[in-house]
Amino acid sequence: MFLRYSLIFNSDFVYLGLIQFRQSLHFLSWFRSVLKHIFNCLHLI
């Protein structure tokens, strides 16, 4: 019983970790595009 509960809990934890990982990857790509945009603006000056 306890083992089954811990397995369910671990799978939920892994799922939440994957969601967080995907969100951080999305944020990194967004941050990179913003930096690229700023760099292009500085390059034009």
Sine and cosine of phi, psi and omega as CSV:
sin_phi,cos_phi,sin_psi,cos_psi,sin_omega,cos_omega
0.00,0.00,-0.77,0.63,0.00,-1.00
-0.90,0.43,-0.63,0.78,-0.01,-1.00
-0.89,0.45,-0.67,0.74,0.01,-1.00
-0.89,0.45,-0.66,0.75,0.00,-1.00
-0.89,0.45,-0.68,0.73,-0.02,-1.00
-0.92,0.39,-0.57,0.82,0.04,-1.00
-0.91,0.42,-0.69,0.73,0.03,-1.00
-0.90,0.45,-0.69,0.73,-0.01,-1.00
-0.89,0.46,-0.68,0.74,-0.01,-1.00
-0.90,0.43,-0.64,0.77,0.00,-1.00
-0.92,0.40,-0.62,0.78,0.07,-1.00
-0.89,0.46,-0.66,0.75,-0.01,-1.00
-0.90,0.45,-0.69,0.72,0.02,-1.00
-0.90,0.44,-0.65,0.76,0.01,-1.00
-0.89,0.46,-0.70,0.71,0.04,-1.00
-0.90,0.44,-0.63,0.78,0.02,-1.00
-0.89,0.45,-0.65,0.76,0.03,-1.00
-0.91,0.42,-0.65,0.76,0.03,-1.00
-0.89,0.46,-0.72,0.70,0.01,-1.00
-0.88,0.48,-0.65,0.76,-0.01,-1.00
-0.89,0.46,-0.70,0.71,0.02,-1.00
-0.89,0.45,-0.66,0.76,0.01,-1.00
-0.91,0.42,-0.64,0.76,0.00,-1.00
-0.93,0.37,-0.60,0.80,0.06,-1.00
-0.90,0.44,-0.67,0.74,0.02,-1.00
-0.88,0.47,-0.67,0.74,0.02,-1.00
-0.90,0.44,-0.65,0.76,0.00,-1.00
-0.90,0.44,-0.68,0.73,0.01,-1.00
-0.91,0.42,-0.64,0.77,0.05,-1.00
-0.90,0.44,-0.69,0.72,0.00,-1.00
-0.88,0.47,-0.65,0.76,0.01,-1.00
-0.91,0.42,-0.65,0.76,0.01,-1.00
-0.92,0.39,-0.61,0.79,0.04,-1.00
-0.90,0.43,-0.69,0.72,0.03,-1.00
-0.88,0.47,-0.66,0.75,0.01,-1.00
-0.88,0.47,-0.67,0.75,0.01,-1.00
-0.89,0.46,-0.71,0.70,0.02,-1.00
-0.89,0.46,-0.67,0.74,-0.01,-1.00
-0.89,0.45,-0.64,0.76,0.03,-1.00
-0.90,0.43,-0.65,0.76,0.02,-1.00
-0.91,0.43,-0.66,0.75,0.03,-1.00
-0.92,0.40,-0.56,0.83,0.00,-1.00
-0.92,0.38,-0.53,0.85,-0.01,-1.00
-0.96,0.29,-0.47,0.88,-0.05,-1.00
-0.93,0.38,0.00,0.00,0.00,0.00
